[in-house]
Amino acid sequence: MEKGQVQRIAVIGAGVMGRGIAQVAASSGFEVRLFDIEQRILEGALEEVRSNLRRMVERGRLKEEEALRVQGRISTTLSMPAAVEGAGLVIEAVPESLDLKRRVWSEISASASLSAIFATNTSSLSITSMSEAVSRPERFIGMHFFNPPTVMKLVEVIPGAYTSGETVEAVEHIAERMGKTPVIVKKDSPGFIVNRVLITYLNEAAKLLEMGYTKEQIDSGMQYGAGMPLGPFMLMDLIGLDIVYSILKVFEERLGPSYRPAPAIERLFGERKLGRKTSEGFYSYRGAPPRIPEDAGRGFHVKLLTDALISEARKVVEEGVADPETVDKALKLGANLPMGPFEMASREASR
């Protein structure tokens, strides 16, 4: 496929990620067809896009006529064949269930153009396994956006076992055209780069609760002592405990029992206390947002968690998933870390 050939993108799934990806694509000049199985979800997606664009106009970041052009590039449909007709790229953003994604991809494959590229927005599932559900697995790839897609610059580009080099190059170019910074993941491995390191770090933080540390102590220590944008428990509440739990279950199944969700994560998931989205997780969000003072971190040594972060990053490199420079770049862009794990290790070694 020629680099400039993709003009129409189909986005399958109009949830949080799908609608964000649709806005990014339309803002970059692509014609977008957004598919979901319920009209109310599509209407909610369009309203959110309109609201986002209005705010950009009000803040002087976008001219009103351009906002209208972006809106005009997005159409919606309840028909899968209509969604993928003529699309040069199909991006799937349905919930993180391998069975569901394989069913959806089988349906997409039956209707899409022979020249279309297939990209899944999975955060942790096997690209190779999904690609086996389509008729042209060499055109199948992972294209992992980060939440919110309209803000976060990173896109992980993940080839599966059958993905062609041409497909990798085309998707890398499309991500750049969207204003994103693509990083190529060398190996189809659970969680790829960012989630593999970040979610494991969050799980290790939750395990420390069993050792007598408090969530406030750990959050304060990591935010003020290690320079993290948020402590791990506030971050888990922001991500959603359901997402953290589901990724860890994939890790446990494919990487081993040491990745099993920590008891505190399992408990909150079982109680459906999923963080900000349910108004309660590790913290309550029913009143004023929680504020953790700097002195709450007394007695907590940040090396307990920075070492865990560095250790997991080294495993990613040892397993051939990415090189150290790519790991650092991905974690800084995709998790807003002030330093990459290998930069942290280098700083520690020089002290």
C-alpha positions as CSV (number, residue, x, y, z in Angstrom):
1,M,0.0,0.0,0.0
2,E,1.3,3.5,-0.9
3,K,1.9,5.7,2.1
4,G,-0.7,8.3,1.1
5,Q,-3.3,5.8,0.1
6,V,-5.4,5.7,3.3
7,Q,-8.0,8.4,3.3
8,R,-10.9,6.7,5.0
9,I,-10.7,5.1,8.4
10,A,-13.3,2.9,10.0
11,V,-13.4,2.9,13.9
12,I,-15.2,-0.1,15.3
13,G,-16.5,0.7,18.8
14,A,-17.6,4.1,20.0
15,G,-16.7,3.9,23.6
16,V,-14.1,6.1,25.4
17,M,-11.2,5.0,23.2
18,G,-13.1,4.7,19.9
19,R,-14.6,8.1,20.0
20,G,-11.3,9.6,21.0
21,I,-9.5,7.9,18.1
22,A,-12.3,9.0,15.7
23,Q,-11.7,12.6,16.8
24,V,-8.0,12.4,16.3
25,A,-8.3,10.8,12.9
26,A,-10.9,13.4,11.7
27,S,-8.7,16.2,13.1
28,S,-5.9,14.9,11.0
29,G,-7.9,15.0,7.7
30,F,-9.1,11.4,7.5
31,E,-12.7,10.6,6.7
32,V,-14.0,8.5,9.6
33,R,-16.9,6.1,9.9
34,L,-17.7,5.2,13.5
35,F,-19.5,2.0,14.2
36,D,-21.2,0.7,17.3
37,I,-24.1,-1.7,18.0
38,E,-26.3,0.9,19.7
39,Q,-27.5,4.3,18.4
40,R,-27.4,5.9,21.8
41,I,-23.6,5.1,22.1
42,L,-23.0,6.7,18.7
43,E,-25.0,9.8,19.6
44,G,-23.1,10.1,22.9
45,A,-19.8,9.8,21.0
46,L,-20.7,12.5,18.5
47,E,-21.8,14.8,21.3
48,E,-18.6,14.3,23.2
49,V,-16.6,15.1,20.1
50,R,-18.6,18.2,19.5
51,S,-18.1,19.2,23.1
52,N,-14.3,18.6,22.9
53,L,-14.1,20.7,19.7
54,R,-16.2,23.5,21.3
55,R,-13.8,23.7,24.2
56,M,-10.9,23.9,21.8
57,V,-12.5,26.8,20.0
58,E,-13.3,28.6,23.2
59,R,-9.7,28.3,24.3
60,G,-8.4,29.6,21.0
61,R,-6.8,26.3,20.0
62,L,-9.0,25.8,17.0
63,K,-11.0,28.0,14.6
64,E,-14.7,27.4,14.5
65,E,-14.7,26.6,10.8
66,E,-12.1,23.9,11.3
67,A,-14.1,22.5,14.1
68,L,-17.1,22.2,11.8
69,R,-14.9,20.5,9.1
70,V,-13.7,18.0,11.7
71,Q,-17.2,17.2,12.8
72,G,-18.2,16.8,9.1
73,R,-15.6,14.2,8.5
74,I,-17.2,11.8,11.1
75,S,-20.2,9.7,10.1
76,T,-21.8,6.9,12.2
77,T,-23.4,3.6,11.3
78,L,-24.9,0.6,13.0
79,S,-23.9,-1.5,9.9
80,M,-20.5,-3.2,10.0
81,P,-20.4,-3.6,6.1
82,A,-21.2,0.1,5.7
83,A,-18.6,1.0,8.3
84,V,-15.7,-0.8,6.6
85,E,-16.7,-0.2,3.0
86,G,-13.9,1.6,1.2
87,A,-11.8,2.0,4.4
88,G,-8.0,1.8,4.0
89,L,-7.6,1.3,7.7
90,V,-10.0,-0.4,10.2
91,I,-9.2,0.3,13.9
92,E,-11.0,-1.9,16.3
93,A,-11.6,-0.5,19.8
94,V,-14.1,-2.9,21.5
95,P,-13.8,-4.2,25.1
96,E,-10.7,-6.2,26.1
97,S,-12.0,-9.7,25.5
98,L,-10.1,-11.9,23.1
99,D,-13.1,-13.9,22.2
100,L,-15.1,-10.8,21.5
101,K,-12.3,-9.2,19.4
102,R,-11.8,-12.4,17.4
103,R,-15.6,-12.5,16.6
104,V,-15.6,-8.8,15.6
105,W,-12.5,-9.3,13.4
106,S,-14.0,-12.2,11.6
107,E,-17.0,-10.0,10.8
108,I,-14.8,-7.2,9.7
109,S,-12.7,-9.5,7.5
110,A,-15.7,-10.7,5.7
111,S,-16.7,-7.2,4.5
112,A,-13.5,-5.1,4.3
113,S,-11.5,-4.2,1.2
114,L,-8.8,-6.7,0.2
115,S,-6.3,-3.8,0.6
116,A,-7.4,-2.6,4.0
117,I,-5.1,-2.6,7.0
118,F,-6.5,-4.1,10.2
119,A,-5.4,-2.5,13.5
120,T,-6.5,-3.5,17.0
121,N,-6.4,-1.0,19.9
122,T,-5.8,-3.7,22.5
123,S,-3.8,-2.8,25.6
124,S,-2.5,-6.3,26.4
125,L,-4.0,-9.1,24.3
126,S,-2.2,-11.2,21.7
127,I,-2.0,-9.6,18.2
128,T,-1.1,-12.9,16.6
129,S,-4.1,-14.7,18.1
130,M,-6.5,-12.0,16.9
131,S,-4.9,-12.0,13.4
132,E,-5.8,-15.6,13.0
133,A,-9.5,-14.5,12.8
134,V,-9.0,-12.6,9.6
135,S,-8.3,-13.8,6.0
136,R,-5.2,-11.6,5.6
137,P,-3.2,-11.8,8.8
138,E,-0.2,-10.1,7.1
139,R,-2.2,-6.9,7.1
140,F,-3.1,-7.2,10.8
141,I,-1.3,-5.1,13.5
142,G,-1.6,-3.7,17.0
143,M,-2.1,0.1,17.1
144,H,-2.3,0.9,20.8
145,F,-3.5,4.5,21.6
146,F,-3.4,5.8,25.1
147,N,-6.2,7.4,27.1
148,P,-7.2,10.1,26.3
149,P,-6.3,9.6,22.6
150,T,-6.9,13.3,21.9
151,V,-4.1,14.3,24.3
152,M,-1.6,11.4,24.7
153,K,1.1,11.4,22.0
154,L,2.2,7.8,22.1
155,V,1.0,5.0,19.9
156,E,2.5,1.5,20.3
157,V,2.8,-0.2,16.9
158,I,2.8,-4.0,17.5
159,P,3.4,-6.5,14.7
160,G,2.1,-10.0,15.2
161,A,3.8,-13.2,13.9
162,Y,2.3,-12.7,10.4
163,T,2.4,-8.9,10.0
164,S,4.3,-7.7,7.0
165,G,6.9,-5.0,7.1
166,E,4.8,-3.0,4.6
167,T,1.9,-3.0,7.1
168,V,4.2,-1.8,10.0
169,E,5.6,1.0,7.8
170,A,2.1,2.1,6.7
171,V,0.7,2.2,10.2
172,E,3.8,4.1,11.5
173,H,3.2,6.7,8.8
174,I,-0.5,7.0,9.6
175,A,0.2,7.5,13.4
176,E,2.7,10.3,12.5
177,R,0.0,11.8,10.2
178,M,-2.3,11.8,13.2
179,G,0.3,13.8,15.1
180,K,1.3,10.9,17.3
181,T,4.7,9.5,18.2
182,P,4.8,5.8,17.2
183,V,7.1,3.3,18.9
184,I,7.6,-0.1,17.3
185,V,7.3,-3.0,19.7
186,K,9.6,-5.8,18.5
187,K,7.7,-8.7,20.0
188,D,4.0,-9.5,20.5
189,S,4.2,-9.8,24.3
190,P,1.5,-9.3,27.0
191,G,1.1,-5.6,27.8
192,F,3.7,-4.6,25.1
193,I,5.9,-1.9,26.7
194,V,4.0,0.6,28.7
195,N,1.3,-1.5,30.3
196,R,3.8,-4.4,31.0
197,V,6.0,-2.1,33.1
198,L,3.4,0.3,34.5
199,I,0.7,-2.2,35.5
200,T,3.3,-4.5,37.1
201,Y,4.6,-1.5,39.1
202,L,1.0,-0.7,40.2
203,N,0.5,-4.3,41.3
204,E,3.7,-4.2,43.3
205,A,2.5,-1.0,45.0
206,A,-0.7,-2.8,46.0
207,K,1.3,-5.7,47.4
208,L,3.1,-3.3,49.7
209,L,-0.2,-2.8,51.6
210,E,0.2,-6.4,52.8
211,M,3.5,-5.3,54.4
212,G,1.9,-2.6,56.5
213,Y,2.4,0.5,54.4
214,T,-0.6,2.7,53.8
215,K,-1.9,3.9,50.4
216,E,-1.4,7.5,51.5
217,Q,2.2,6.8,52.5
218,I,3.0,5.2,49.2
219,D,1.2,7.7,47.1
220,S,2.9,10.6,48.8
221,G,6.3,9.0,48.6
222,M,6.0,8.3,44.9
223,Q,4.5,11.6,43.9
224,Y,6.7,13.9,46.0
225,G,9.7,11.7,46.5
226,A,10.0,10.1,43.1
227,G,8.4,12.9,41.0
228,M,5.6,10.8,39.7
229,P,2.6,12.8,38.3
230,L,0.3,10.7,40.6
231,G,0.9,8.1,43.3
232,P,0.1,4.5,42.2
233,F,-3.3,4.2,44.0
234,M,-4.6,7.5,42.7
235,L,-3.4,6.3,39.2
236,M,-5.2,3.0,39.5
237,D,-8.4,4.9,40.5
238,L,-8.0,7.0,37.4
239,I,-7.3,4.1,35.0
240,G,-10.0,2.0,36.6
241,L,-9.6,-1.1,38.7
242,D,-11.4,-3.2,36.2
243,I,-8.8,-2.4,33.5
244,V,-5.9,-2.9,35.9
245,Y,-7.4,-6.2,37.0
246,S,-8.1,-7.5,33.5
247,I,-4.6,-6.7,32.3
248,L,-3.0,-8.4,35.3
249,K,-5.1,-11.5,34.7
250,V,-3.7,-11.7,31.1
251,F,-0.2,-11.3,32.6
252,E,-0.9,-14.0,35.2
253,E,-2.1,-16.4,32.5
254,R,0.7,-15.7,30.0
255,L,3.6,-14.6,32.2
256,G,3.1,-16.6,35.4
257,P,1.7,-16.5,38.9
258,S,3.9,-13.7,40.2
259,Y,1.7,-11.3,38.1
260,R,-1.5,-12.3,39.9
261,P,-3.5,-9.3,41.0
262,A,-2.6,-8.2,44.5
263,P,-5.3,-8.9,47.2
264,A,-6.4,-5.3,47.5
265,I,-7.0,-5.1,43.7
266,E,-8.9,-8.4,43.7
267,R,-11.0,-7.2,46.6
268,L,-12.0,-3.8,45.1
269,F,-12.6,-5.4,41.7
270,G,-14.9,-8.0,43.4
271,E,-16.8,-5.2,45.2
272,R,-17.1,-3.2,41.9
273,K,-15.3,-0.3,43.5
274,L,-13.4,0.6,40.3
275,G,-12.1,4.0,41.1
276,R,-13.3,7.4,39.8
277,K,-15.8,5.9,37.4
278,T,-17.8,4.4,40.3
279,S,-17.0,7.2,42.8
280,E,-15.0,4.8,45.0
281,G,-11.8,2.7,44.6
282,F,-8.8,3.0,46.8
283,Y,-10.1,6.5,47.6
284,S,-13.6,8.0,47.7
285,Y,-14.6,10.5,45.1
286,R,-18.1,11.3,46.4
287,G,-17.0,14.6,47.9
288,A,-13.9,16.7,47.5
289,P,-11.1,14.9,45.6
290,P,-8.5,13.3,47.9
291,R,-5.4,15.3,48.6
292,I,-2.3,13.6,50.0
293,P,0.1,15.9,51.9
294,E,3.8,15.6,51.2
295,D,4.6,14.6,54.8
296,A,2.4,11.6,54.5
297,G,5.2,9.8,52.8
298,R,7.5,9.6,55.8
299,G,9.0,6.2,56.3
300,F,8.5,5.1,52.8
301,H,11.5,4.4,50.6
302,V,10.8,5.1,46.9
303,K,13.4,2.5,45.9
304,L,10.8,-0.2,46.9
305,L,8.9,0.7,43.7
306,T,11.5,2.4,41.5
307,D,13.5,-0.9,41.7
308,A,10.3,-2.8,40.7
309,L,9.8,-0.5,37.7
310,I,13.4,-0.9,36.6
311,S,13.4,-4.6,37.1
312,E,10.3,-5.1,34.9
313,A,11.8,-2.8,32.2
314,R,14.9,-5.0,32.1
315,K,12.7,-8.1,31.6
316,V,11.0,-6.3,28.6
317,V,14.5,-5.8,27.1
318,E,15.8,-9.3,27.9
319,E,12.7,-10.8,26.3
320,G,13.3,-8.9,23.1
321,V,10.2,-6.7,23.3
322,A,12.1,-3.4,22.9
323,D,15.5,-1.8,23.5
324,P,16.2,0.4,26.5
325,E,15.9,3.7,24.6
326,T,12.5,2.7,23.3
327,V,11.3,1.6,26.7
328,D,12.3,4.9,28.2
329,K,10.7,6.9,25.4
330,A,7.4,4.9,25.6
331,L,7.1,5.2,29.4
332,K,7.7,8.9,29.4
333,L,5.2,9.5,26.6
334,G,2.6,6.8,27.5
335,A,2.7,7.0,31.3
336,N,4.0,10.6,31.8
337,L,6.9,9.3,33.9
338,P,9.5,12.1,34.6
339,M,12.3,9.7,33.7
340,G,12.4,6.4,31.9
341,P,13.3,3.3,33.9
342,F,16.8,3.0,32.4
343,E,17.4,6.7,33.0
344,M,16.4,6.1,36.6
345,A,18.8,3.1,36.8
346,S,21.6,5.2,35.3
347,R,21.0,8.0,37.8
348,E,21.1,5.5,40.7
349,A,24.4,4.0,39.4
350,S,26.0,7.4,39.2
351,R,25.3,8.4,42.8
